[in-house]
Amino acid sequence: MEEVLRNMIEDGDHRFWGLLGCKFLGYDGERVRLAMKAGLQHTNSMGIIHGGVLTSLMDQAMGMAALALRPQGACVTTNLNVHFLSAMKEGELIITARVVHEGGRTLTTEAEIRDSADTVGAIATATFRSIPQSRLQEKG
């Protein structure tokens, strides 16, 4: 599990992870924790963190939580629901995600984003489909 997450993080600087500016805080066997220093480049015209940034952060964290349970392949998002609760400003954001249900080829996850004042900015749930390594190699 940790190896697959470590490989994803090491490769991430050249991918969307690096563009967002994510930092891996850890995985405790149940929850993935990420952080991001939100800056001006992450804001919308109202000066708050863009909802697309918040959504992407939660999708990333939930995908990592799903992959931690299914490290032998890949996990792709098939459904994503987001609730924006409080406007987030520039500064440190903490993202926490976990798998809440495993069933066959699907995993259901949840995530939240908090700021440095511990205010919940957004929550999300998502469904991921697990794709076995053998299917990835067929398409590769």
HELIX and SHEET records of a PDB file:
HELIX    1   1 GLU A    2  GLY A   12  1                                  11    
HELIX    2   2 PHE A   16  LEU A   20  1                                   5    
HELIX    3   3 LEU A   40  HIS A   42  5                                   3    
HELIX    4   4 GLY A   51  LEU A   69  1                                  19    
HELIX    5   5 GLN A  133  LYS A  139  1                                   7    
SHEET    1   A 6 CYS A  22  TYR A  27  0                                        
SHEET    2   A 6 ARG A  31  ALA A  38 -1                                        
SHEET    3   A 6 GLY A  91  GLY A 103 -1                                        
SHEET    4   A 6 THR A 106  ASP A 115 -1                                        
SHEET    5   A 6 VAL A 120  PRO A 132 -1                                        
SHEET    6   A 6 GLY A  73  PHE A  84 -1                                        
END                                                                             
